């Protein structure tokens, strides 16, 4: 098994494992929510294996499975007897009443801490950009959490690059805590953030912690469809990727080819590509301990320059998937679904 390695979470002073365990795979099956989530016992087994292999970074959100993802993670860590300082816990705020208003942020952090069973969060991430709240209000409220000791560092998720830049400028001008990480939609089938978002992140020394690093499973198998519970029930996955199926299948085929040459599963090649491109820690959803093993084993895969070129060459521009459109403008397909990463 690969030896876990660690990296700085931007300029926060926090060290994280190069694999982040995603919490969207955990929780109760809520009506209208994902029906493929792992129950509590499976969640505990996955977290136990992740910790055993050196994974110290766990990401979740207040809206995942109506808060039960946070509850499962907190309960598992307590039952496993994990010292609080040994794990880096991240959660998010936005898909809630009040979005990113100061009142909402103050309320939601307390709910998240209660569900996780801790008195502080290592990383608090804004899940989307809030057009209805002044940036100064949001950044001031987030900074207040850091000063109060409820949060150690701040992160940003899906938005446009100019919005991230504006928020960082406001933090800088006011002497407030800036964002240390960016949770973006990034994988071999979706690379739009290479144009503007990633350069802005580099400008501010932010860690990249992408979600959907394996394109919701499309980079894990040579066929597009999957008979799994997620493959047959998750409409979000279809909205994110099916429109580009014919353009993306050549990339999937190349991932399979490179994986065969290395004698490893395709998922390991998909993850190895992230580290080759400067990603700090891709967020990997795991429903079984074996999935954790596979993700950590990907650290042993090193792709050559020729292999990277082979994997990337077929890519063509895609429609944006993730950032919210301004109210009143035509939204991008599926981008308003709170169950999306």
C-alpha positions as CSV (number, residue, x, y, z in Angstrom):
1,X,0.0,0.0,0.0
2,X,1.2,3.5,-0.8
3,X,2.7,5.6,1.9
4,X,0.4,8.6,2.6
5,X,2.0,12.0,1.9
6,X,0.8,15.4,3.2
7,X,0.8,19.0,1.9
8,X,0.0,22.5,3.2
9,X,-3.6,23.6,2.9
10,X,-2.7,26.8,1.1
11,X,-1.3,29.4,3.5
12,X,-3.4,28.2,6.5
13,X,-0.7,26.4,8.3
14,X,-2.8,23.2,8.2
15,X,-1.3,20.0,6.8
16,X,-3.6,17.7,5.0
17,X,-3.4,14.2,3.5
18,X,-3.1,14.1,-0.3
19,X,-6.4,12.2,-0.4
20,X,-9.5,13.8,1.1
21,X,-12.4,11.6,2.1
22,X,-15.7,13.0,0.8
23,X,-18.7,13.0,3.1
24,X,-21.4,13.2,0.4
25,X,-21.3,9.4,0.4
26,X,-22.5,9.3,4.0
27,X,-25.9,9.8,5.6
28,X,-29.5,8.7,5.8
29,X,-31.5,8.1,2.7
30,X,-33.6,11.3,2.7
31,X,-36.7,11.6,0.5
32,X,-35.6,13.7,-2.6
33,X,-31.9,13.1,-1.7
34,X,-29.3,10.7,-2.8
35,X,-30.4,7.1,-2.4
36,X,-26.8,5.6,-2.7
37,X,-25.4,7.0,0.5
38,X,-23.7,4.7,3.0
39,X,-25.5,3.9,6.3
40,X,-23.8,4.6,9.6
41,X,-22.0,1.3,10.0
42,X,-20.6,1.5,6.5
43,X,-19.6,5.1,7.2
44,X,-17.7,4.1,10.3
45,X,-15.9,1.3,8.5
46,X,-14.8,3.7,5.7
47,X,-13.6,6.3,8.1
48,X,-11.7,3.7,10.2
49,X,-9.9,2.5,7.1
50,X,-9.1,6.0,5.9
51,X,-7.6,6.9,9.2
52,X,-5.6,3.7,9.3
53,X,-4.1,4.5,5.9
54,X,-3.1,8.0,7.0
55,X,-6.1,10.0,5.6
56,X,-6.6,12.9,8.0
57,X,-8.8,15.2,5.8
58,X,-12.6,14.7,5.8
59,X,-15.0,17.0,3.8
60,X,-18.7,17.3,4.3
61,X,-21.5,20.0,4.2
62,X,-24.5,21.1,6.2
63,X,-26.8,20.0,3.4
64,X,-25.5,16.6,2.7
65,X,-28.2,14.1,3.5
66,X,-30.0,16.9,5.5
67,X,-27.2,17.1,8.0
68,X,-26.9,13.4,8.7
69,X,-23.5,13.2,6.9
70,X,-22.1,15.5,9.6
71,X,-23.8,13.5,12.3
72,X,-22.4,10.2,11.0
73,X,-18.9,11.6,10.7
74,X,-18.9,13.1,14.2
75,X,-20.3,9.9,15.7
76,X,-17.8,7.7,13.9
77,X,-14.8,9.8,15.1
78,X,-16.0,9.6,18.7
79,X,-16.6,5.9,18.6
80,X,-13.3,5.3,17.0
81,X,-11.6,7.3,19.7
82,X,-9.9,9.7,17.3
83,X,-8.2,12.7,19.0
84,X,-9.7,15.8,17.6
85,X,-6.3,17.3,16.6
86,X,-5.6,14.2,14.4
87,X,-8.3,15.0,11.9
88,X,-8.9,18.0,9.6
89,X,-12.7,18.5,9.4
90,X,-14.2,20.6,6.6
91,X,-17.8,21.6,6.1
92,X,-19.8,24.1,4.0
93,X,-22.5,26.8,4.2
94,X,-24.9,28.2,1.6
95,X,-27.7,25.8,0.8
96,X,-29.6,27.0,3.9
97,X,-32.0,29.8,4.9
98,X,-30.2,33.2,4.5
99,X,-27.4,31.7,2.3
100,X,-24.2,33.6,3.2
101,X,-25.7,36.4,5.3
102,X,-24.0,37.1,8.6
103,X,-27.0,35.8,10.6
104,X,-27.0,32.6,8.5
105,X,-23.3,32.0,8.8
106,X,-23.5,32.5,12.6
107,X,-26.4,30.1,12.9
108,X,-25.2,27.4,10.5
109,X,-21.7,27.1,12.0
110,X,-23.2,26.3,15.4
111,X,-25.4,23.6,13.8
112,X,-22.4,22.1,12.0
113,X,-20.3,22.0,15.1
114,X,-23.2,20.4,17.1
115,X,-23.7,17.7,14.5
116,X,-20.0,16.9,14.2
117,X,-19.6,17.0,18.0
118,X,-16.7,19.4,18.1
119,X,-16.1,22.9,19.2
120,X,-14.2,24.0,16.1
121,X,-14.0,23.4,12.4
122,X,-10.6,23.2,10.6
123,X,-12.0,24.5,7.3
124,X,-15.2,26.3,6.6
125,X,-16.2,26.5,2.9
126,X,-18.7,28.7,1.2
127,X,-20.6,26.3,-1.0
128,X,-21.6,28.8,-3.7
129,X,-21.4,32.6,-4.3
130,X,-24.3,34.5,-2.8
131,X,-25.6,37.3,-5.1
132,X,-28.0,38.5,-2.4
133,X,-25.5,39.3,0.3
134,X,-22.8,42.0,0.1
135,X,-19.3,40.4,0.0
136,X,-18.2,42.5,2.9
137,X,-20.9,41.1,5.1
138,X,-20.0,37.5,4.2
139,X,-16.2,37.9,4.5
140,X,-16.6,39.8,7.8
141,X,-18.9,37.2,9.3
142,X,-16.4,34.4,8.2
143,X,-13.5,36.3,9.7
144,X,-15.4,36.7,13.0
145,X,-15.7,32.9,13.2
146,X,-11.9,32.6,12.9
147,X,-11.3,35.2,15.5
148,X,-13.8,33.5,17.8
149,X,-11.9,30.2,17.5
150,X,-14.8,28.3,15.8
151,X,-13.0,28.0,12.5
152,X,-9.3,27.7,11.7
153,X,-9.3,28.4,8.0
154,X,-11.7,29.4,5.2
155,X,-12.3,27.9,1.8
156,X,-14.4,28.6,-1.3
157,X,-16.3,26.3,-3.7
158,X,-18.1,26.8,-7.0
159,X,-18.2,30.4,-8.3
160,X,-16.8,32.4,-11.2
161,X,-13.1,33.4,-11.0
162,X,-13.9,37.1,-10.8
163,X,-16.1,36.5,-7.8
164,X,-13.4,34.6,-6.0
165,X,-10.9,37.4,-6.8
166,X,-13.4,40.1,-5.5
167,X,-13.8,38.2,-2.2
168,X,-10.1,37.8,-1.7
169,X,-9.6,41.5,-2.4
170,X,-12.2,42.4,0.2
171,X,-10.6,40.2,2.8
172,X,-7.2,41.7,2.0
173,X,-8.4,45.3,2.2
174,X,-10.1,44.8,5.6
175,X,-7.4,42.6,7.2
176,X,-9.8,39.7,7.3
177,X,-9.0,36.0,6.9
178,X,-8.6,35.1,3.2
179,X,-9.6,31.8,1.5
180,X,-7.0,29.1,1.8
181,X,-8.5,26.5,-0.5
182,X,-10.8,26.1,-3.5
183,X,-13.1,23.1,-3.9
184,X,-13.7,23.2,-7.7
185,X,-15.2,20.8,-10.3
186,X,-12.1,19.4,-11.9
187,X,-11.2,16.1,-13.6
188,X,-10.1,14.8,-17.0
189,X,-13.6,15.2,-18.4
190,X,-14.1,18.8,-17.1
191,X,-11.2,21.2,-17.1
192,X,-12.8,24.6,-17.6
193,X,-11.3,26.0,-14.4
194,X,-7.9,25.8,-16.0
195,X,-8.8,29.0,-17.9
196,X,-9.4,31.5,-15.1
197,X,-10.2,29.9,-11.7
198,X,-7.0,28.0,-11.2
199,X,-4.8,30.9,-12.1
200,X,-6.7,33.1,-9.5
201,X,-6.2,30.3,-6.9
202,X,-2.5,30.2,-7.7
203,X,-2.3,34.0,-7.4
204,X,-3.5,33.7,-3.8
205,X,-1.6,30.6,-2.9
206,X,-4.8,28.5,-2.5
207,X,-4.8,24.8,-2.2
208,X,-6.9,22.9,-4.9
209,X,-9.2,20.3,-3.4
210,X,-11.4,19.2,-6.4
211,X,-14.7,17.3,-6.1
212,X,-15.7,14.7,-8.6
213,X,-12.1,13.8,-9.4
214,X,-13.2,10.7,-11.2
215,X,-16.2,12.4,-12.9
216,X,-18.8,10.6,-10.8
217,X,-17.4,7.2,-11.9
218,X,-17.1,7.9,-15.6
219,X,-13.3,7.7,-15.3
220,X,-13.4,4.4,-13.4
221,X,-14.8,2.1,-16.1
222,X,-14.5,1.7,-19.9
223,X,-18.3,1.9,-20.3
224,X,-20.3,5.1,-19.8
225,X,-23.3,3.6,-18.0
226,X,-23.1,1.9,-14.6
227,X,-25.5,-0.6,-13.0
228,X,-24.6,0.7,-9.5
229,X,-27.2,2.4,-7.3
230,X,-25.7,5.8,-8.1
231,X,-25.5,5.1,-11.8
232,X,-29.2,4.2,-12.0
233,X,-30.7,6.8,-9.6
234,X,-28.5,9.9,-9.6
235,X,-30.0,12.4,-12.0
236,X,-27.3,15.0,-11.1
237,X,-24.6,12.8,-12.6
238,X,-26.5,12.7,-15.9
239,X,-27.0,16.4,-15.9
240,X,-23.3,17.0,-15.3
241,X,-21.8,14.7,-17.9
242,X,-24.2,13.0,-20.4
243,X,-24.4,16.0,-22.7
244,X,-20.7,15.6,-23.5
245,X,-20.7,11.8,-23.7
246,X,-19.6,11.4,-27.2
247,X,-16.8,14.0,-26.9
248,X,-15.6,12.5,-23.6
249,X,-15.6,8.8,-24.4
250,X,-12.2,9.1,-26.2
251,X,-10.7,10.4,-23.0
252,X,-12.3,7.5,-21.0
253,X,-10.8,5.1,-23.5
254,X,-7.3,6.6,-23.0
255,X,-7.6,6.4,-19.3
256,X,-8.4,2.7,-19.7
257,X,-5.4,2.3,-22.0
258,X,-3.0,4.0,-19.6
259,X,-4.4,2.0,-16.7
260,X,-3.8,-1.2,-18.5
261,X,-0.2,-0.2,-19.3
262,X,0.4,0.4,-15.5
263,X,-1.6,-2.7,-14.5
264,X,-3.9,-0.7,-12.2
265,X,-7.6,0.2,-12.1
266,X,-8.7,3.3,-14.1
267,X,-9.5,5.2,-10.9
268,X,-5.9,5.3,-9.9
269,X,-4.9,6.9,-13.2
270,X,-7.7,9.5,-12.9
271,X,-6.5,10.4,-9.4
272,X,-2.8,10.4,-10.4
273,X,-3.5,13.0,-13.1
274,X,-4.7,15.4,-10.4
275,X,-1.4,15.3,-8.4
276,X,0.5,15.6,-11.6
277,X,-1.4,18.9,-12.3
278,X,-0.7,20.4,-8.9
279,X,-3.8,19.4,-7.0
280,X,-3.3,19.3,-3.2
281,X,-6.0,16.8,-2.3
282,X,-8.8,15.4,-4.6
283,X,-12.0,14.7,-2.7
284,X,-12.8,11.0,-3.1
285,X,-16.2,9.6,-2.1
286,X,-15.9,6.0,-0.7
287,X,-18.8,3.7,0.2
288,X,-16.5,0.8,1.2
289,X,-13.1,0.4,2.8
290,X,-11.9,-1.2,-0.5
291,X,-12.5,2.1,-2.3
292,X,-10.3,3.9,0.3
293,X,-7.6,1.3,-0.4
294,X,-7.8,2.0,-4.1
295,X,-7.7,5.8,-3.7
296,X,-4.6,5.7,-1.5
297,X,-2.9,3.2,-3.8
298,X,-3.2,5.8,-6.6
299,X,-0.3,7.7,-4.9
300,X,2.0,5.0,-6.2
301,X,1.1,5.9,-9.9
302,X,3.3,8.4,-11.6
303,X,2.3,9.5,-15.1
304,X,4.9,10.4,-17.7
305,X,4.7,13.6,-19.8
306,X,3.7,11.5,-22.8
307,X,0.9,9.8,-20.8
308,X,-0.4,13.2,-19.6
309,X,-0.4,14.5,-23.2
310,X,-2.2,11.4,-24.3
311,X,-4.9,11.8,-21.6
312,X,-5.4,15.5,-22.2
313,X,-5.2,15.8,-26.0
314,X,-8.9,14.9,-26.8
315,X,-10.4,17.5,-24.5
316,X,-12.6,20.2,-25.9
317,X,-14.3,23.2,-24.2
318,X,-17.4,22.3,-22.2
319,X,-20.4,24.3,-20.9
320,X,-19.8,25.5,-17.3
321,X,-21.1,23.2,-14.7
322,X,-21.1,24.4,-11.1
323,X,-21.2,28.2,-10.7
324,X,-24.6,29.6,-10.0
325,X,-26.0,32.1,-12.6
326,X,-27.0,35.6,-11.5
327,X,-30.7,35.6,-10.5
328,X,-32.8,36.5,-13.5
329,X,-30.3,35.0,-15.9
330,X,-30.7,31.6,-17.5
331,X,-29.1,29.1,-15.1
332,X,-26.7,26.4,-16.3
333,X,-28.3,23.0,-16.4
334,X,-28.6,21.5,-12.9
335,X,-26.5,24.1,-11.2
336,X,-29.1,25.0,-8.6
337,X,-29.3,21.5,-7.2
338,X,-28.1,21.5,-3.5
339,X,-27.1,17.9,-3.7
340,X,-24.4,18.7,-6.2
341,X,-20.9,19.1,-4.9
